[in-house]
Amino acid sequence: MSKTTNKRLGSSLYILGILMLTAALAVFVLQYRLPITISLIILGTSSILAGLRLNHSYRTKQNTFHGITYVFLTIGMLIMLFPFYWMISSSFKTAAEMSIFPPGWTPRNWMNFENFSLVFKTAPFEKYFINSVVVTFSSVITTAVTTILASFAFSRLKFPGREIIFSFLLSMMMVPFEMLIITNYQTIIKVGLNDTRLALIIPFTSSIFYMYILRNFFQTIPDGLYWSARVDGCTNWRYLWKVMVPIAKPSLVTIILLNGLASWNSFMWPLLVIKSDPQRTLPFGLYTFTTEVGANNELLLAASTIVVLPMVILFLFSRKQIVNGVARGGIKG
């Protein structure tokens, strides 16, 4: 056969193999027939290899490489999204649907909101939600203020031992939070803040990691801008809030979002310092809900959806700001 015929036959086998692999995925997802899926995968792979042997042009190889890359990326995406899909879909299932084995991929009724109403009747999730909002908002505001002030001091002010102190603070990032829990707990007990919202806010009013990000961003701002403002009579306080903070808005948005996510999802610390039900936050309330309800998994997943969904939505709308802020803050160190 001529080269043209080989290329055409190879292209046909290549396309046929891709169609077989697509059909294998559809059969596995829709009907879960493993023997048919395996057969289609073997035939599709063989067809693609035969097509590449007959038509081994550069363009075909490049398309194959890109296709394999996208396949692995898609598989990774599905693996990461599957727990969220399972949680949300199971929150709409009834107790009878949850007991079926093997479990169904989708609920029979996507408009079944009875589980969510039972969640609010079983536990005071309105109170938990308010507590989480108050604690998260307070922690974000105080951390942002302390981070701005410390970053300005370590990036612009000249004082003896500045670099040594900053290096010491960076070394403290190597200490895990679990090693500081006992000391923090003893401090909270001594000052009489146990079982209060302040106990959830005070230990998280500063962060070395956020200070490191913002300090690096502040150092990218030219020194000439600072000295020009000083010559014009601008004080350090005014220069910080009128010039540096507006310029550092991307990094500040990143710090606020990351701190908000961490504060909202905090579980271990509230578990130690909160004893009464009215002071619990959503993650701790979810833990209490599981112990009180027991084996009602559909209610547990509905409660988990209530806890997780706000932060998922926030991350989806702000993921670009987080990536850009961390990248800009890490350019200069």
C-alpha positions in Angstrom: 0.0 0.0 0.0 1.1 3.6 -0.7 2.0 6.1 2.0 -1.2 8.0 1.4 -3.3 4.8 1.9 -1.4 3.9 5.1 -2.0 7.4 6.5 -5.7 7.3 5.8 -6.0 3.8 7.2 -4.0 4.8 10.3 -6.1 7.9 10.8 -9.3 5.8 10.6 -8.0 3.3 13.1 -6.8 6.1 15.3 -10.3 7.8 15.3 -12.0 4.4 15.8 -9.8 3.7 18.9 -10.7 7.1 20.4 -14.4 6.3 19.8 -14.0 2.9 21.5 -12.4 4.4 24.5 -15.1 7.0 24.7 -17.7 4.3 24.5 -15.9 2.3 27.2 -16.2 5.3 29.5 -19.9 5.8 28.7 -20.6 2.1 29.4 -18.8 2.1 32.7 -20.6 5.3 33.9 -24.1 4.6 32.7 -24.3 0.8 32.9 -21.3 -0.3 35.0 -20.6 -3.3 32.9 -17.0 -4.1 33.6 -16.4 -6.9 31.0 -17.7 -4.8 28.2 -15.7 -1.8 29.4 -12.5 -3.8 29.6 -13.0 -5.2 26.1 -13.6 -1.8 24.6 -10.5 -0.4 26.3 -8.4 -3.2 24.9 -9.8 -2.9 21.4 -9.6 0.9 21.5 -6.0 0.9 22.7 -5.0 -1.7 20.1 -6.7 0.4 17.3 -4.9 3.6 18.4 -1.5 1.8 18.5 -2.2 0.3 15.0 -3.2 3.7 13.7 0.0 5.3 15.1 2.1 2.6 13.5 0.5 3.3 10.1 0.4 7.0 10.5 3.3 8.1 12.6 3.4 11.8 11.6 4.5 14.5 13.9 1.0 16.0 14.2 -0.5 12.6 15.1 2.1 12.1 17.8 1.6 15.5 19.2 -2.2 15.0 19.3 -1.7 11.7 21.0 0.6 13.3 23.6 -1.9 16.1 24.3 -4.8 13.6 24.4 -3.0 11.4 27.0 -2.2 14.5 29.1 -5.9 15.7 29.0 -7.1 12.2 29.9 -4.9 12.0 33.0 -5.9 15.6 34.0 -9.6 14.7 33.5 -9.2 11.6 35.6 -7.5 13.6 38.3 -10.3 16.2 38.2 -13.0 13.6 38.5 -11.2 11.9 41.4 -11.1 15.3 43.2 -14.7 16.3 42.4 -16.2 12.9 43.1 -16.3 13.3 47.0 -18.1 16.6 46.6 -20.6 15.2 44.1 -21.2 12.2 46.3 -21.8 14.4 49.3 -24.2 16.7 47.5 -26.1 13.9 45.7 -26.4 11.8 48.8 -27.9 14.7 50.8 -31.0 14.5 48.5 -31.4 10.7 49.0 -33.8 9.0 51.4 -32.8 6.5 54.1 -34.0 3.7 51.8 -31.8 4.9 49.0 -28.8 5.1 51.3 -29.2 1.5 52.3 -29.2 0.1 48.8 -26.1 -1.8 47.8 -24.4 -1.1 45.4 -25.5 2.5 46.0 -27.0 4.6 43.2 -25.1 7.4 41.5 -28.0 9.8 41.6 -30.9 10.4 43.9 -34.4 9.6 42.7 -35.6 13.1 43.5 -33.2 16.0 43.2 -35.8 18.3 44.8 -35.9 16.3 48.1 -35.0 19.0 50.6 -36.5 17.1 53.6 -33.0 16.1 54.8 -32.0 19.8 55.1 -35.1 20.7 57.0 -34.5 17.8 59.4 -30.9 19.0 59.9 -32.1 22.4 61.2 -34.7 20.7 63.4 -32.2 18.3 64.9 -29.4 20.8 65.7 -29.4 24.6 66.0 -27.5 25.1 62.8 -28.6 28.7 62.5 -26.7 29.5 65.8 -23.7 27.5 64.6 -23.7 29.5 61.3 -23.8 32.8 63.1 -21.0 31.8 65.4 -18.9 30.7 62.4 -19.5 34.0 60.6 -18.7 36.1 63.7 -15.5 34.1 64.5 -14.3 34.1 60.8 -15.0 37.8 60.3 -13.3 38.8 63.5 -10.3 36.6 62.8 -9.9 37.9 59.3 -10.0 41.6 60.3 -7.6 41.2 63.2 -5.2 39.1 61.2 -5.3 41.5 58.3 -4.4 44.5 60.5 -1.6 42.8 62.4 -0.2 41.4 59.1 -0.2 44.8 57.5 1.5 46.5 60.4 4.2 43.8 60.8 4.9 43.5 57.1 5.4 47.3 56.9 7.8 47.3 59.9 9.9 44.4 58.5 10.0 45.8 54.9 10.4 49.6 55.4 11.4 50.5 58.9 15.1 50.3 59.9 15.7 49.0 63.4 18.5 46.9 65.0 18.1 43.1 64.6 15.3 43.4 62.0 16.6 40.5 59.8 17.5 38.3 62.8 14.0 38.8 64.2 12.4 38.1 60.9 14.5 34.9 60.4 13.5 33.7 63.9 9.8 34.2 63.0 10.2 32.3 59.8 11.8 29.4 61.7 8.7 29.3 63.9 6.8 28.2 60.8 8.5 24.8 61.2 6.7 24.3 64.5 3.3 22.5 63.9 0.2 24.0 65.5 -0.4 20.8 67.4 2.7 21.4 69.5 1.3 24.8 70.6 -2.2 23.6 71.5 -1.4 22.7 75.2 0.2 26.1 75.8 -2.6 28.0 74.1 -5.2 26.0 76.0 -3.5 26.7 79.4 -3.4 30.4 78.5 -7.1 30.5 77.6 -7.9 28.8 80.9 -5.8 31.2 83.0 -7.4 34.3 81.5 -10.9 32.9 81.9 -11.8 32.8 78.2 -12.7 29.2 78.0 -16.0 28.4 76.3 -16.3 31.9 74.7 -16.0 33.2 71.2 -12.9 35.1 72.1 -11.1 31.8 72.7 -11.6 31.0 69.0 -10.4 34.4 67.9 -7.4 35.5 70.0 -5.0 32.6 69.2 -5.4 33.4 65.5 -4.9 37.2 65.4 -1.6 36.9 63.6 0.2 34.7 61.1 3.8 34.4 60.1 3.0 32.9 56.7 0.7 35.8 55.7 3.2 38.3 57.0 5.9 36.6 54.8 3.7 36.9 51.7 2.8 40.6 52.3 6.4 41.6 53.3 7.7 40.2 50.1 5.1 42.2 48.2 5.9 45.4 50.1 9.6 44.9 49.2 8.8 45.0 45.5 7.5 48.6 45.9 10.4 51.0 44.9 12.1 52.8 47.8 12.0 56.0 45.8 8.2 56.1 46.2 8.6 55.9 50.0 11.3 58.6 50.2 9.4 60.9 47.9 6.3 60.7 50.1 8.5 61.3 53.2 10.0 64.5 51.6 6.4 65.7 50.9 5.7 65.4 54.6 3.8 62.1 54.5 4.0 60.1 57.8 4.7 56.4 57.9 1.2 55.7 59.0 -0.4 57.7 56.2 2.0 56.2 53.6 1.1 52.7 54.7 -2.7 53.1 54.4 -2.7 55.6 51.4 0.0 54.1 49.2 1.2 50.6 50.2 -2.1 49.0 51.2 -3.9 50.0 47.9 -1.0 48.7 45.9 -0.9 45.4 47.8 -4.6 44.7 47.3 -4.0 41.4 45.4 -1.9 40.0 48.2 -4.3 41.3 50.8 -7.2 39.6 49.1 -5.3 36.4 49.1 -4.5 36.6 52.8 -8.1 37.4 53.6 -9.5 34.5 51.6 -7.0 32.0 52.9 -7.5 33.1 56.5 -11.3 33.0 56.0 -11.1 29.4 54.7 -8.9 28.3 57.6 -11.0 29.9 60.2 -14.3 28.6 58.8 -13.0 25.0 58.6 -11.3 25.0 62.0 -12.2 22.0 64.1 -9.6 20.9 66.5 -9.3 24.1 68.5 -13.1 24.6 68.9 -13.3 21.0 70.0 -10.9 21.8 72.9 -12.1 25.2 74.1 -15.9 25.1 73.5 -18.1 23.1 75.9 -21.6 24.6 75.6 -23.8 24.1 72.6 -24.6 27.8 71.9 -20.9 28.6 71.3 -20.2 25.9 68.8 -19.2 26.6 65.2 -20.4 24.7 62.1 -17.5 22.1 61.9 -17.9 21.3 65.6 -21.7 21.4 65.3 -21.3 18.8 62.5 -19.3 16.6 64.8 -22.0 16.8 67.5 -24.7 16.2 64.9 -23.0 12.9 64.0 -22.9 11.7 67.6 -26.5 12.6 68.2 -28.1 11.3 65.0 -26.0 8.2 64.7 -26.5 6.2 61.5 -28.6 8.6 59.5 -26.0 9.1 56.8 -28.3 11.1 54.6 -28.7 13.7 57.3 -25.0 13.7 58.0 -24.2 14.4 54.3 -26.9 17.1 54.2 -25.3 18.8 57.2 -21.9 18.5 55.6 -23.2 20.2 52.4 -24.4 23.1 54.5 -20.9 23.4 56.1 -18.8 23.0 53.0 -20.8 24.7 50.2 -20.2 28.3 51.3 -16.4 27.9 51.2 -16.6 26.0 47.9 -18.5 28.8 46.3 -16.1 31.4 47.7 -13.1 29.5 46.4 -14.6 29.1 42.9 -15.1 32.8 42.6 -11.8 33.8 44.1 -9.3 31.1 43.0 -7.6 33.4 40.5 -7.0 36.1 43.2 -5.5 33.4 45.5 -3.1 32.1 42.9 -2.1 35.6 41.7 -1.6 36.9 45.3 0.6 34.0 46.4 2.6 34.2 43.1 3.3 37.9 43.5 4.1 37.6 47.2 6.6 34.9 46.5 8.6 36.6 43.7 11.0 38.4 46.0 12.2 36.8 49.3 
